[in-house]
């Protein structure tokens, strides 16, 4: 049995184009999500490094303070505030 519908092929082509656009969109979303996961991981690693650096600076200031180095020198070398150094 043959169905005679001149618009059927046109409708099928339009559906194919629509599906290709949806597939492209979905692939792009997946690609961007992967980029975001990679960036989040990098940010997390950098935050961890900054946290470790901050701990090292605070420990350095603590040692300097214990060794009676002046607050001004500690501030200059560590870039910590006077208040933070006094609270160590």
N, C-alpha and C positions, 0 to 999 in steps of 0.2 A: 504494500500500500504506500503510495507516494502522497506526501502532503505538499500541496502547492501554496506556499506562503512566501511572496517576494520579500517581505520585511524580515523574515526569520534570520537570514544570513547577516543582515545589517544589525539586528538585535544581538546576535551571538558575538559579532565583532565588537560591539559596544560593551558587552559584558566582559569580553576578554581584556579590553583596554582598561576597564574599571578594576578588574582583578589584578592586572599588572600594576596599576597605580597603588592598590592596597598592599600588594606584596613589596613594592618599592618602599612604601611608607613603613611597613613593619620591619623591613631590613634596616632602614635608617634608624628607627627607634632602637633596635637591638644594638646597632653600632654605637649610638650615642650613650646608651646605658653602659656598654662596656667601657667607653672612654671615661664616663663618670666614675665607674668602679676603680679604674686605674688611677684617676686623679685623687679620689678619696684615699686610696692606699698611700699614694705619694704624700698627700697632706698629713696623714696620720704618722708616717715615718718622719717627716720634717718636724711635726709637733713633738714627737718623742725625742728627737735630737735636740730641739730647743729646750725641752724640759731637763734633759741630761746636762746641757750646757749651763742652764740656770743653777742646777744643783752644784755643779763644779765651781761656779763663781761664788756661790754662797759659802761653800766649804772653804774656798780660798780666803774669803773675807773673814770667816770665823778663825782660821789659823793665823791670819795677819793680826787680828784683834787680840788673840791670846798671846801673841808675841809682842804686844804693846806697840804696834805700828800705829801711827797717828790716823785718826778718822779721815783726815783730808787725803792722805796717801791712799788709804783703802778705797775711798770714794773715787779718786782719780783712776786707780788701777782696775777697779771692778765695775765702775759706773753705777754702783748701788747708791741709794739715797742714805743720808745720815741717819734717818729714822730706822731704816731697815738694818743698817749696820749696828746701831745701838740696841736693837732688839735681838741680835744674835746671841 
